[in-house]
Structure formats: C-alpha cells, structure tokens
Amino acid sequence: SPAKRLGTTRTRSPSRDGTRSAPPDYGHPSSLRRKSVSSTESGSSTGRSKSPERIWKGPGLGPGIVRMYLKGRPIAMISPPEAGQVDLSRESKPPREQLQLEWVYGYRGRDCRANLYQLASGEVVYFMAAIVVIYDPKRQTQRHYLGHNDDIKCISVHPDKVLVASGQVGGHDRSEELPCYERYDPYYKHADENSWYKPHIRIWDSRSLHTLHIIGAGKLRLGVCAVSFSIADGGAKLAVVDESGSGHMLRMWDWKNDIMLAEAKATTEPLHVATFNPVDSRQLVTAGKFHLAFWHLRKDGVLTKKNGIFDDLKAKFVHCIAFTHTGDVITGDSKGNILIWKKDTNRISHAIIGAHKGGVLAVHTLRGGLSLVSGGSDKKVILWDGSLQAPLKVSQIPTGLGGVRSLCAWDQGKFAVENVVFVGTLGNGICKGEIGKDFETILEGHMEELWGLATHPFAPMFVTCDYSKQVVLWNATKREPIWRKSVKYAAQSAEIYPTGRIVAVGTTSGRWCVLDAVTSDVIYERRDGVEQLDCLKYSPNGRLLAVGSHDNFIYIYAVYDDGRDYKKIGRLDGHSSFVTHLDWSSDSRFLQSTSGDYELLYWDVIALRHVGHVSAMSDVTWDTYTCVFGYNVFGMWPEGADGTDVNACAASHDRTLLASSDDYGKVNLFKFPCCTHKSAGHIYPGHSSHVTCVRFMYDDSYVISTGGMDCAIFQWRVVGKNGRPRPVKIPDATKEEASFASPRLGHPHTLKNTNKHRIAKLIDTGTQTSRPATPTVVPPPIRAENKITREHKTTATVDTSPIKDENRNVMKELKEREKKDIEEQKLIQQLVDDIFASS
C-alpha cells in the first residue's frame, strides 16, 4: 500500500551487509556503490508488502541507491528508474555551453583607495574582487581583465594611459586550477608552480588585456596594498608597498627589467597610499595611519625618508595624496583638513581647515594640477578656487552610496572644461556628474558579506541581500537596482513568490519578513527561533513556504492572499545540523533538504514527517535542484572534498545545465544530470572569496553568482560553443509576463499558467512525472510514444505527420493533467485546513 511504501506502519533498521563501511576517500571507485541485494540476502526474514514495480529492501536500501562518502559519512542518493546502472569508469564531457562574464556589479571602495582612473580610450578602470573592470561610459559596457587569482587591493595607470599595474594578495595553492587561468592569461602556461598564487603585481595592456610583466611573485609577503608608476621619467619605475607581519615594506622596481632598485621599511602601522611626485621621478610620498613620509631615491640606490611635521594639525589618518603642477603635495586627513606641503620640504605651507565634515577621503587635481577637487565622508564633492581659499562649486552625491572614496576626472575634450568627474564611493558604487550639478549613479553594489540570492520566475530580475541589512531588487537587463530596502536585521537568504509579486527575506536573528516586490514595503514579519535562517523556499503552487533554520528545524507555513498572509502548520525535525538547502517536488507535497552535517533527507510535508524509505522517492520530480547532495548533482563534487567545498548549485530550467559555486572563488558549469563520478565541467574564476550562491535566470540566458566577503555580483551570459548567446526559449504560458521589466499592480499573474508551463517543460525534456499529491490520486504514466523528445524535434523536417499526431496527444494529456492539478491543489488546501482544525 502507499502508506507502507512511505514507512508509516513500522520502522525497520537498515541491514548489515558490510557496504556501509566503505573507505572515506571519495576519489576511490569503491566509495560509490550500487545496491542490488535482495531482502533475503540482507538478513530480512519478516514479511513485507511490496510494490509490483519495485522490490523493497528497507530504509535506504535497494536498487537505485548510490552512496557518496564525505569524511567517512555515507550520503544515500536515490536514482530515478530510468537512470540504469551506474558506471563509475565512464568519463563525462563538459557541456557545449559556456559562461561569459558580461557585468560586474559593485566597486571596491569600502577598504581600498585611489582605485579609479581614466584610460586613453576614455574608459574608466577600477577593480572588484579578483577582476579589473574597464567601463565604457558612452556604450555603458564592460570589459574584464581576468589574470588575477585572488583579491586585488591596488591599481595604477601608466603615464601613457594604456598600461595598467594591479596588485593582489596571496591566493590558494591549487595547481589543478592552472588550466582555467590559462584560458584567460597565457602567462599561466609558464607559471612557476611554487609562486604563481603568491602576492604579485601584474602589468598588462588595457587594449588587448594581455599580461606583459609579473613583478614580485615569490618575493612579497602577504599582499600588495599600494602601487604607483613614476611620471617624470615616462613610467620607468614602479613603487610597491608590501604588507608583511612586522610592518609595511616600500620597494622600488625597474619593472621592464624586473630589477628591484631599492627597499625600505615604511611603517608598522597601516599604509594606504604611495604616489610618485609627477615632476621628480626620485621623489615618493606615502600616507597612512599616523604616517606621512617624503621619500627620495639617491643615486647609490638608498631610500631616504623625512616624516611630515604637522605641528598642531596632526590627524590619526592621512587618507589621500595629490600634487599641484609645481610638485607641491596636497593631503587630506581624518580631521577634515586639506594640507599643502611645499616641494622638497616636510612642513605645511597652507591649510584648509574643516574642508569637509568627518574627513577628507579623496583629492584630485584638474587641468594638470591647476585646480583641486576634494571629496569627503560628508558625501560632498567640492571644486576649490586657484588660491585654495574658498569653494567654487559643491555637489552632493546620490543617497545610498555612502561617502566619497576616490575621484577621477573625465578628460574628454569639452568635458574637462565642464569639470565632469567620476566618484567612487564607500558604498561600493560609482557615480558621475558635473561639479555644481546633480550626479547620476553609474554603478551600485553591496557593502558587506553577501549570501541571499533569488531570481524572478518570469522576468529578467533578481533579488540579493547582505549583512548590512540591504535588500536589493535588480533589473538584469539595465543592470541597475529597481529598489533598495533596508530591513531591521542582517539578511541571510531570499526567495521570490511564484507570482513575482512578493519577496521573502530571512535574517540572521531568526526573523523573516515579506516585502512587496513593487513598492518594497514590508507587509509581513515573523520569527522562528533565534538562529539565522539559511534558506526559504515557496512551493511551486504557491500555497506553502518552507523555512530552513540554523536550529536544525524546517518550519512549514501555509500561504494565503497571494503571499501576503501566513499561518504556521508545524516544523520538520530530523536534521542533526543546520539546514542549508531546500527543494520542493513539482506537486508541492515533498521536500528534500541538506544540512551542514552532510545529510540529505526527504520529507512528506502534508504528513509533517520524515520519509525514512529513500527508495520511495525514486519517481519524484523536483521543481528545483539547489540541494548540493543528490543523484543528479553528485558528479560536481571534486576529489578529496570535505563537504563544505561546494556552497550552492542550481539546475537550469530546461534541465540541461548545472551551475555550482565553491569555496575557492570559482563558478562551475556541468551537464545536467551530473551523475558521473568526477564529472568534467568548465571552471570560471573571478570571485576572490567563497561564492555563496548561484542561480539561473528564468529563461536560462544568464547565470547570477554572489561572492561572500568580496561583496560582488557577477552576471554571466550563457553562450554556445561558437561564443554566441544561447537561444532563449520562452514558454507560451509565460511570454506575456516575461515581456514586462517589472511586475505591475493589477496585472493578472496566476499560478495556473505557471503550473501549466512547468508541466509542459517536464514533458518537453523527457523527465518523469511527479508523485501524486495524495496516495489515492495516481496519474497514469505517459507512454513513450506520446513524449516529445529531443530526437523527435531534430527530425521534424524529415517526417512531420507523426510529430503532429503526438502533439495532439500531448495537448490532450496536458489538459487532463491540468484538471488533476487543480483537484490536487484543492485537496492540499483541504488537508491544510484539516490540520488547523485539529490543532
């Protein structure tokens, strides 16, 4: 009976056949096994009700069970009936499709300075995570330099405004990743395996994006925090500040010949900026915490230092440095003062007291050093007169971007006269404008660790949230936020309701809230415990919400009024660690979940209990595949993984691709299902922190990935083997909805069309139908001759008459199935109401 198949009558312990004690090494072929013993062989002598389709072996045993071992712990995964025998010796091929980085959201302004420059082409260069971004203001496009393998901390542009030097911190010693970097930078083909990942500076051409020189690999300590080209001698020298355990080392290089000219210990305190004097290539100025020093390179190769004498104007931090046309030094400090130092001296010649409230964070000279622009934490950009006595023009940067971090003049003909500048901000954004007028936002991003990500069900939009309490709904077409909302607590997870009109956000405090996707207003709040909520997931029919918590429970809610009202049904108890990922079945009855203790569990949500018989879930079709364990995704795990290396995964909506994200800053792309041992795939670098989440857009044309500590959002285009964008297939049921850039009030979004689209999609891809919503309603199986397969579609031009007949049969079956879906939804709602009545 169906009740016995789900294990409701009694519980049987697993048989002891010796297969559970497999070695913990995942890379060994014996670590994945296919169970095929009978009930008598496993020591079972008790009679048992059996299904005519399947021989039952007890909880977790039977044909179709595959086990993966992580740290010696077995993870039982059920394969679908059509999977056949698992062949561990079979080699897989990567997918024909690839990912192409199209857009990087954000700019690193929270902890880096002097990192916004203009190139000779009129483009603006800056960095985010491990990528140097080259932005074209006219075309509003980006190009990307992908030669770095970890966090970029500084950047400098050569006097010819073509060559760029960028410095990074030390990366991961993973030689198996070298092939993925060779695709973007041929320099890695000849890289030293002992130093390629260590801190270094890369000098590259901004036009071709080719690396020309690598400086300091194997000679630097922790990371490069400041770099600068000399100007007076045509950029022959390169100054580098290296972070070390005992302080900061200042080194000067002849970069063309890779010769270090001089070195000296700069300071034991944090150092922020190092800049050559534009009129003297032997003079250098460094600034930081309680530090301002004037350096001179003698002919004998010795660096001499003079500390700045502040008298009564000494501040805790000197944030920024600029130079006049005569070589005088201009500094801005944390007291809000701008100080001018005469060339070849270490004393103040002029001071602007209180130039900004809260601190001067950026100074920049225009027209060859004849005029000065400053920016501060007060969010103001000020143009000063020639005598540096009074401000000529003042502008306020847009709200929500934070204070000014860096300044860059856009010297494009007439724009130099109009004082147009680009401004990098503390909020990891960039804006542009003419001083004295309103500024427009060019780029926005997140400011703190980023975890939450969800894509819209039928429009080119996605939502993200971070630990700075910011929730942002993005337009992926325009690459800009639709709205930005600040919630009460640090946000951990996000989900969008099937109609696209509601956004649910889970926080680190155990609270979750629901926002209107149109107005961003909070319309519902709830609390489940005090631990963070790692995942939320709406059922496909929109009637249930599952909330996975760090307290090991999954909370189930009934959803009313199109996602605006909720009632708690109960909770699912069974995990021994925090819940990490959730997936609903297509019929909205079952859940699969994973935990931090490498568990993969299945749940009957209507009965609110754990499904102990894993084999009972073999014919369940899942609406999404975001759980990192399972038969269809186990091939993405690398050899020697410890269970935490893969943070997230997602299958494309057409069930042909699988994207995953890992702890090493990589986004991976595999074929789906990914059920071959150590499946081959494409690896894409760019993030400099653990990649926390990855999702496909509604039409599978893009993949969105989010970094953790790097606060970056990457938008990857899915392209074919020839590099062209993948054809976008919009189902008929959602063409009207997908044509809107954002949901509109009063628009007739219905769940009926969404379910109809999902059923058609499942039939098109040849997947098996889901289990029924109740044991008494069993849909008839689809005959093989009535399925629309890929082979049929490819041969449609040869013989069209059979295809037309099959289409008629399928459409007839779709209508019948739609009627049954409506009945199932009514039955589910009735069961939910019965639960409330009994409680």
Number of C-alpha atoms within 10 A of each C-alpha: 9 14 9 16 21 19 18 15 9 7 12 13 10 15 18 10 11 8 14 16 13 19 19 17 19 23 18 14 13 16 22 24 19 18 16 14 14 15 19 10 12 17 13 16 9 7 7 14 11 14 12 6 7 12 17 20 26 22 19 24 24 23 21 25 23 23 24 26 23 20 14 16 18 21 21 24 24 23 24 19 14 11 12 10 11 17 14 16 9 10 11 17 12 14 18 14 21 25 24 18 20 15 20 25 19 24 30 30 26 18 10 20 25 28 23 25 22 21 23 15 12 16 21 20 24 22 25 24 27 25 24 24 20 21 20 16 14 8 8 11 12 17 20 19 21 20 25 29 27 25 24 27 23 29 29 25 24 20 19 12 16 16 21 25 24 28 28 26 26 22 19 13 14 11 12 7 16 17 14 15 20 15 14 18 17 14 17 18 12 9 13 12 12 11 16 24 23 22 29 28 26 20 24 20 16 24 13 9 18 17 21 14 16 19 24 23 18 15 12 22 19 18 24 28 25 28 27 25 30 24 20 16 14 13 20 17 24 26 25 27 28 27 22 14 8 10 14 23 20 21 21 24 20 16 21 15 10 12 13 17 18 17 18 16 14 22 20 15 13 17 26 22 23 25 25 27 25 24 18 15 20 19 22 22 21 24 26 20 18 14 22 27 20 21 23 19 18 12 8 8 13 14 21 13 17 14 15 18 15 13 8 6 13 16 17 12 22 27 25 28 26 24 25 23 15 14 18 19 23 22 23 29 27 22 20 22 22 25 21 21 20 16 19 14 15 17 16 17 13 14 17 15 12 13 23 25 15 17 25 30 30 28 27 24 21 20 14 10 17 14 17 22 25 26 32 27 21 18 22 19 28 23 23 19 15 13 9 16 12 13 15 14 16 19 18 18 27 17 10 12 22 21 30 31 32 26 27 24 23 26 19 13 8 10 13 15 13 14 19 21 23 23 26 32 29 25 23 27 26 28 19 23 20 22 22 17 13 13 20 14 17 18 19 21 21 27 26 21 22 27 24 27 28 27 25 25 20 25 23 23 25 25 26 25 30 25 20 17 19 20 27 22 25 21 19 20 10 12 18 18 17 20 15 16 15 14 18 12 18 23 30 27 30 29 25 25 24 24 21 23 22 21 24 25 28 29 29 20 18 20 21 25 18 24 23 17 22 17 12 19 11 17 13 15 14 13 14 18 14 14 17 23 31 24 24 27 25 25 23 24 20 19 23 26 26 22 24 30 28 21 19 19 21 26 19 23 20 21 19 13 8 16 27 15 14 19 14 14 19 14 17 20 15 15 21 14 17 22 26 25 26 27 24 28 20 25 24 27 25 26 22 23 23 24 23 16 16 23 21 22 22 23 21 16 21 18 15 16 15 21 23 21 22 24 27 21 22 17 17 19 20 21 20 18 25 27 21 27 28 25 22 23 27 22 24 28 23 17 13 14 15 16 18 14 15 24 19 24 26 24 27 22 20 15 19 16 22 27 29 27 28 22 19 21 25 24 29 21 26 27 28 19 18 24 21 22 25 19 20 20 21 19 19 23 22 29 30 27 23 20 30 24 28 30 25 27 23 20 19 22 19 24 24 23 25 29 27 22 18 25 27 29 26 20 21 21 23 23 18 16 13 10 13 13 17 17 12 10 11 15 17 12 16 17 13 12 20 19 12 12 16 21 20 14 10 6 9 9 18 11 16 13 15 19 20 19 16 18 18 18 16 20 18 16 16 16 16 17 19 23 23 18 23 14 10 8 12 12 15 9 8 14 7 9 10 16 19 19 15 11 8 16 12 9 11 13 10 8 10 12 11 11 18 12 11 16 15 12 14 19 12 11 15 16 12 12 16 16 11 17 21 14 14 19 18 12 14 20 17 12 14 19 14 11 14 12 8 6 7
